[in-house]
Amino acid sequence: MRKTFCLFAVAALFGLSFLALAPPDLMAQWGVIQRGVDATRQAPPAPPAGEPQKGPATKAYEGSASMQDTKTGVSTSPVTYQNKVRNFSYTIPPGWRLERGDPTGNAERENIIFMKPGTTCGFTIHWTQMVPSFPRKAAVDASYKQAMEEKGIGKYLAVKRRDQGGKDGVLGWETIETAEKGSGGFQRIQWQCYDANNYMYSFMAHSEPKDFNANRAELQKIIDSIQFKR
C-alpha cells in the first residue's frame, strides 16, 4: 500500500508540475487544431444577390489541413530535422508541411506543428524543463503503470515503455489512443519522455478517428524516427 501511495503521489506531482510549467499556447494547442479542422468544414456565406459566386478560400486556419488548402511549403521528399537545442532528430514524410515553430528548435521552449494537407493528420512537439530534483524515473514508472490500467478500460489500443540510451539516457512511455476515448476527437500516438537533464518532451502524431487507420503506419513512422543523441 505504501508503495502504491508513493507512485500515485509522484504521478500527481508530475501532473501538477507539467501544468504549472507548460505555456498557455500548449494548453490551447488541441483547441487550435480542432478549430482549424472545424473551419475547413464550414460552408462560406452566400454572397448578396447579383454578386458572382467566389471560389474557395486558399488560406487555411493555422494548424488545419484541407483539400482546399493551397498554401505552399508541402515537402516532396522526406525531411530530417536536427534539433540544435535539445539534440534530437526526427523525419517528416513527403506530403507534409510545417505549420508553426522552428523545426530545428532554436528556442528554449517551443511548440512545433506539422500537418498533412488533405487529411486531419498532424505531428506536434513540445518540451519544457522540470526542476533538477524532479524524480523522472519514478514519474515515468507511475505514468506507465497508470496508462496500462487505462488500457484496461479502453482508453488505449497499446501502451509500452519507450526508453533510449539506458538508465542514464531518455526514459519514457508510448501510448496509442482508441477512437472511442481519444483526446478531443483525435486519436494520438504519443511518446512522453524525460532526458538526463530533466527536460520533459511530448511528441504527438495524431488525426481524427476517420483518418487514423489509413495513416497509422505513417504516423507511427514519424514517432519511430525520433532519435536523441548522447
KEVOMI-480416 format. One record per residue (C-alpha): y, x, z; residue in one letter. Coordinates in steps of 0.001 Angstrom, whole numbers, plus 500000, padded with zeros to 6 digits. Each point is the difference from the previous one (the first is absolute). Layout:
% KEVOMI-480416
YXZA;...
This chain:
% KEVOMI-480416
500000500000500000M;502436502786500859R;499336501685496654K;500560496731498126T;503237499368501884F;501260503493499110C;499210499491496328L;501897496730499868F;502897501551501908A;500221502796497423V;499841497477497169A;502868498069501562A;502005503240500410L;499377500790496341F;501201496614498866G;503153500060502110L;500842503578498985S;499610499186496323F;502200496897500214L;502648501923501912A;500134502863497516L;499502498180496707A;503228499460498032P;501104496391499362P;499266500213496273D;496336500804500716L;499631496822502056M;501568498049497127A;498021501795497317Q;497324497345499557W;502666497328499868G;501772501928497240V;496842500255497933I;499110496354500588Q;503501498841499045R;499822502169496905G;496733498425498913V;501337496516500801D;503076500740497916A;497845500602496944T;498525496506500379R;503271498117500146Q;501042498292496797A;503563500747498819P;502540497173500483P;500587497749496997A;503178500897498046P;502827497451499638P;499718497543497129A;500889501550496670G;499493503565501219E;497194501965498263P;496880500889501936Q;499909503557501343K;496992502285500026G;498287501169503207P;501835502411502260A;499078503634499413T;500831501298503469K;497471499177502699A;500672499723503712Y;499519503348501713E;496376500418501045G;498675497384497586S;497728500271497003A;500157497568497090S;498783499652496429M;503662499326499118Q;501191503175501695D;501167502493497369T;501650502574502252K;499105503518498923T;498097502596501969G;496379498924499538V;497740503050499891S;497796500610496957T;497630502414501760S;498956500775503595P;502739501650502053V;499270502128503071T;502821500295502534Y;500260502713502645Q;501834498925503136N;502173502996500873K;500848498889503522V;496652498908501447R;497782502079497694N;497702497433498440F;499334499006496389S;498943496802498258Y;499369498818496428T;501436496872498375I;498026498602497018P;501555499312496581P;501743496658499645G;501743500184503384W;503685500458500825R;502034501316502933L;502036497186501564E;501558501639503052R;500275503332501774G;499568503647499139D;496331500552499045P;500224503641501095T;501189498880503443G;503216501958500414N;500913498037503102A;498878500131503599E;499149496286500036R;499247498295496705E;498742496799498435N;498520500472496536I;498870497105497809I;498136500055496680F;499117496847498053M;497830499192496992K;501985497734497643P;498062497014498745G;498141499690503293T;500781499533503684T;498571503464500783C;501983502498502012G;499685503214501995F;502225500818502959T;500419503047502224I;501732500276503351H;500001502645502700W;501732500452503323T;499898502565502810Q;498438499094503323M;500878501767503266V;498173503302500667P;498014498481502868S;498691497084497952F;496157499987500298P;499121499795496305R;496231500343500401K;499807497301502661A;502262497769497899A;497824500416496914V;496799499425501988D;501420496799501508A;501400498719496703S;496744500686498182Y;498050498146502704K;502336497021499743Q;499747499977496194A;496208499943500203M;500226496965502272E;502436498342497586E;497554500608497185K;497546497898502007G;502399497040499917I;500668500241496269G;503314501869499838K;498572503028498196Y;497454500558497248L;499497503604501080A;501102502370502763V;499354503740500284K;501274503132501681R;501915502141497538R;500844503508501182D;500954503139498100Q;499659503549501255G;498026499445503198G;501314499396503515K;503073502172499417D;500813498314496694G;500865496410499096V;498357497213502029L;499967496387498837G;498181496868498944W;499828497926496803E;499816496219499704T;499527497591497081I;501229496480500652E;498343496751498990T;501710497440497760A;499858497360502713E;501632502026502776K;502085502551498132G;503572500866501002S;502739497727498694G;498006498699497045G;498947503492498954F;496743501938500180Q;500428503628500985R;498013503187500004I;501751501913502753Q;499586503501501397W;501830500589503272Q;499896503512501418C;501669502697502078Y;500437503684499215D;499859502851502506A;503770499739500550N;499712496355501108N;501492498503496865Y;498606496538499316M;499317499005496367Y;499298496652498381S;498671499987496429F;499507496500498553M;498590499004496594A;500346496232499673H;500101496922497785S;499858496244500222E;496392498787500437P;499903498694496423K;500489503550498686D;498046501900502634F;496444500059498638N;501096500930496485A;502101502901501327N;498095500991503126R;498464503144498465A;503411501243498853E;501597499237503361L;497202501848501777Q;500387502938497630K;503633500375501047I;499069500033503690I;497182502477499344D;502388502341498136S;502063500703503124I;499455503557501206Q;501679501795502883F;500338503774499767K;499656502118503115R;
